[in-house]
Amino acid sequence: MKYQKKLYQVLTYIEHHLDEELTLDKLSTLACLSKYHFQRQFSQYFGISTTAYIKALRLKQAGYLLAFRDDKKFIDIAFEQNYESSEAFSRAFKKCFGISPAQFRKSPPWFPWQEKLNLFENLRKTMKEQDISQKDKARINVEIVDFPSINIAAYQHRNAPYLLGDSIQKFITWRKQHKLSPKVSRTFNLVYDDPATTKAEEYRFDLCAQLPSAISTVIEESLAAESAMRKLVIPAGKCAKVHHIGSDEQFGEIVGYLYGEWLASSDVSLRDFPLFFERVSFYPDVSEHEMITDIYLPLA
């Protein structure tokens, strides 16, 4: 376990310092292992080299910037991901995902992209779950709050989870058209289904933006015209709230705890409204470990 913990510390350090130069000397010193053997030990334990792991995380971030931040220039994305030129970045991206950054921005192939990333995501998810289970679950702090009523515009994603990227792109475009950026409009997700137990074609997930108190005629007409958009209300009421700092990978553990141990030991009952998230800060605007999400479970 001590050996495992050292290597896990390296994974965490890499995630938190992607914008820095991550040398073999630095990482082996962090793990308190000889630099002559560290790379082999890391690869043997995780099935991937540190170099490949770092590159995958950086290219994942680049992919999100390409797809969801169309105002970002290729050269800026390249520099942010520690590439010396847009040409070097383009070669690395195409070698990893089989498509150029320009092609990806125009039409992201979400299925092969996610399939490729799953090799790395499963590694991170497994290690994070082990880390959570080694600590007391009491560290998941649950607070009972009174949530106010909020009017929202909801983009309804009704498709496989891996195709959520297409819906996010359309939702972002709609927000931009109506000047409802996250700076002026709070961002929510209505979470109807568990992706682990729901058939892909039956998966439901809403991407939501808070509407202004006085809704313009243009927005009203847009909501009526767009088949995937609808006007909804998150009703006022009590909620169990978990303030989460970190990536989405820990949502399953937190939501499972709320529905399981916490609910069983609490004198409360559930309200007829789905679980929902508020995205306070999100990837790729901040690093995954810096993301802030408030998780709400509606209570009667």
Rosetta blueprint (number, residue, H / E / L):
1 M L
2 K H
3 Y H
4 Q H
5 K H
6 K H
7 L H
8 Y H
9 Q H
10 V H
11 L H
12 T H
13 Y H
14 I H
15 E H
16 H H
17 H L
18 L L
19 D L
20 E L
21 E L
22 L L
23 T L
24 L H
25 D H
26 K H
27 L H
28 S H
29 T H
30 L H
31 A L
32 C L
33 L L
34 S L
35 K L
36 Y L
37 H L
38 F H
39 Q H
40 R H
41 Q H
42 F H
43 S H
44 Q H
45 Y H
46 F H
47 G L
48 I L
49 S L
50 T H
51 T H
52 A H
53 Y H
54 I H
55 K H
56 A H
57 L H
58 R H
59 L H
60 K H
61 Q H
62 A H
63 G H
64 Y H
65 L H
66 L H
67 A H
68 F H
69 R L
70 D L
71 D L
72 K L
73 K L
74 F H
75 I H
76 D H
77 I H
78 A H
79 F H
80 E H
81 Q L
82 N L
83 Y L
84 E L
85 S L
86 S H
87 E H
88 A H
89 F H
90 S H
91 R H
92 A H
93 F H
94 K H
95 K H
96 C H
97 F H
98 G L
99 I L
100 S L
101 P H
102 A H
103 Q H
104 F H
105 R H
106 K H
107 S L
108 P L
109 P L
110 W H
111 F H
112 P H
113 W H
114 Q H
115 E H
116 K H
117 L H
118 N H
119 L H
120 F H
121 E H
122 N H
123 L H
124 R H
125 K H
126 T H
127 M H
128 K H
129 E H
130 Q H
131 D H
132 I H
133 S H
134 Q H
135 K L
136 D L
137 K H
138 A H
139 R H
140 I L
141 N L
142 V L
143 E E
144 I E
145 V E
146 D E
147 F E
148 P L
149 S L
150 I E
151 N E
152 I E
153 A E
154 A E
155 Y E
156 Q E
157 H E
158 R E
159 N L
160 A L
161 P H
162 Y H
163 L H
164 L H
165 G H
166 D H
167 S H
168 I H
169 Q H
170 K H
171 F H
172 I H
173 T H
174 W H
175 R H
176 K H
177 Q H
178 H L
179 K L
180 L L
181 S L
182 P L
183 K L
184 V L
185 S L
186 R L
187 T E
188 F E
189 N E
190 L E
191 V E
192 Y L
193 D L
194 D L
195 P L
196 A L
197 T L
198 T L
199 K L
200 A H
201 E H
202 E H
203 Y L
204 R E
205 F E
206 D E
207 L E
208 C E
209 A E
210 Q E
211 L L
212 P L
213 S L
214 A L
215 I L
216 S L
217 T H
218 V H
219 I H
220 E H
221 E H
222 S H
223 L H
224 A H
225 A H
226 E L
227 S L
228 A L
229 M E
230 R E
231 K E
232 L E
233 V E
234 I E
235 P L
236 A L
237 G E
238 K E
239 C E
240 A E
241 K E
242 V E
243 H E
244 H E
245 I E
246 G L
247 S L
248 D H
249 E H
250 Q H
251 F H
252 G H
253 E H
254 I H
255 V H
256 G H
257 Y H
258 L H
259 Y H
260 G H
261 E H
262 W H
263 L H
264 A H
265 S L
266 S L
267 D L
268 V L
269 S L
270 L E
271 R L
272 D L
273 F L
274 P L
275 L E
276 F E
277 F E
278 E E
279 R E
280 V E
281 S E
282 F L
283 Y L
284 P L
285 D L
286 V L
287 S L
288 E H
289 H H
290 E H
291 M L
292 I E
293 T E
294 D E
295 I E
296 Y E
297 L E
298 P E
299 L E
300 A L
